[in-house]
Amino acid sequence: MNIEANKHLSWDSDLQSDFENFTGLKVKCNVLASKLSTFRIGGPIQYLIEPEQPQELVSALKWLRSN
């Protein structure tokens, strides 16, 4: 699926479940960047994944490119 830069991707529970099943990664929604940064600044992150291994990131990118 190609997404133009000016369009928002609609992320529903089925899409999230498909991503999590494919990658093994949990998607966190609406996380404050301030809780993750050293200086405790930053606004909301719409969708966050935290891969621990390079292969997890590769899986996420493969899924994102194919969907």
Secondary structure, DSSP 8 states (H G I E B T S, - for coil): ----TTS-----HHHHHHHHHHH----EEEEEGGGTSTT----EEEEE---SSHHHHHHHHHHHHH-
